[in-house]
Amino acid sequence: MRTACLALTFLAATALGQTPAPPANPPGVAATVNGEAIPLAKVDAVVKTWPTAGAPLRKEQLRLLRADVLDMLIDATLQRQYLAKHGPKLDPAKLDRAYAGLVENARRAGKSPAEFAREVGGEARARADLTAAMQLQELAEAQATPAALQKLYADNKDHFDGVTVRVSHVMMRVSPGAPPGERATAHAKLLQLRDEVVAGKLTFADAARKHSIDATATAGGDAGFVQRRDPNFDDEFCRAAFALPVNGLSEPTDTPRAVHLILATERKAGTPSTYGQAAERVIDLHFIQHQATLLAQLRQAATITVTLP
């Protein structure tokens, strides 16, 4: 099994499908997903481990971070519920071999089996996560026809050629479950900033320093070079960045958890590839896209009630 397909990656590429009128959740519950509760304490436990840029989070930043964490826990819950009912059955011997491989990799890194188990929350938790990852891989492989993989390569040639674009951005955070008016307000604010930058009344860097809710704000919004399919950025963000000429400024760009104003400052051409050279990475991207599509479908069909304070 490919290493890239072992990790459970819950992508932020879908919108939060909330049901408008179910009863409120009990106290101490941040959300229910098809009747299953996500405790508020679990959200806050994850938030405490979240890396920040070294500075304490402002109240609004903390509120948005908690919403983002809850959104990822909702994805994880939906995925686990689906696999419990529809996940392919795995050969126990295959699972044992895969887990032994992870333990061996840890041993080579100087960790004992016990140390590895503690790091991943115990052997039972590690095996459960590994089972889910292997089930997801089998589901994705069933759709990975040669024609589908060739098309995926052609549609993402910039990514496989290693083309990169350096970007700066101003980000207004908007959680997926936010009222529509909150996203509209972010759009209006970014349009105003865009007009001021275009008119020369404000530099883009100053706009980012003053208004961006992101760690890059202190660097004038500079996020460095991004790939066309970058694991650190939403696909909508990368698509907009790659559509810009150098020194081009985007319109307000929606992603699941934010609205961005994006400035492309540099572009590197990369190295032309062939499908044969990129075949393994094409399979990895197919897995990621399959998972994102599945989550989008699960959210659309789910009953989700959010009461995060």
C-alpha positions, 0 to 999 in steps of 0.5 A: 500500500502506498504511504500517501494513501495510508493517512486519513486526510479530511479535506476542507473542500466541501460546504457544511450541509446543515439541517435548518430546524432540528432540535438543539443539541444538549449542553456540552455537545458541539454538533450531532452528525446523523444523531451521533454527538461530537462533544464540545470538549473534543473540539477544544482538546484538538484546538489546544494542540493546533499550531499557531504563529507563536502569538495568542489568538484573538477572540475572533481567530479562536472562534473561527479556529474552533469552527474549523476544527469542528468541521474536520471532526464532522468530516471524520465522523461522516467518513467513519459512519459510511465505512462502518456500513459500506466499507469493503471487508479487509483480509485480516492478514493484509491489515496485520502486514500493513500495521507491521510495516508502520511499526517497522518504519517507526523502529527504523526511526528509533521508536519501540512498538510501545512508543509508536502505539502511544504516539498514535493513541494506542494500537486499537486506535491505530488499527482502526485508522489504518483500516479506514485508510485501506478501505478508502484506498480500495474504494478509490482503486475501484474507480481508477481506470486507465482512462480516468487516470490519464484524464486526471493527468491531462487536467492537472499538467501544471501540477505534475510539471511542477509549475509553482506560483508565488502568492500573497493574500488577504484572508477573511475567515468564514466557517462553513456553517456561517450565515450567508451574510457573514460571507457576503460581508467578507466579499464586500470588505475585500472588494473595498480593499481591492479597489484601494489597492488598484487605485494606489491608495493602499499597498497589498502588503499593508492591506494584508498586515491590517486586515488578513486573519492569517499567519501570513499577515505579518509578512504582508500576506506572502504565502510563498510558492504554491503548487497547482494541487497544494496540500496546504491550500484549498483547490479553489485558492490554487485554481484562482492563483494559477489563473492570474498573470504575474502581478495579477490581482484576483477578485474575492475568491471563496474557499470552504473556510474563507474568502481571499484576495490573491496577488500572484507575484512570481511564476516558475515553469517547472519541468515538463513531465510525461504520464509515465513519470507522474503515474504514482503521483496521479494515483495519489491525487486520484485518491485525494479527489475520490475522498473529497467527492465522497465527503461532499456526497455524505454531507449533502445526505447527512443530518448535521446540527451545529450548536458550537458557541 
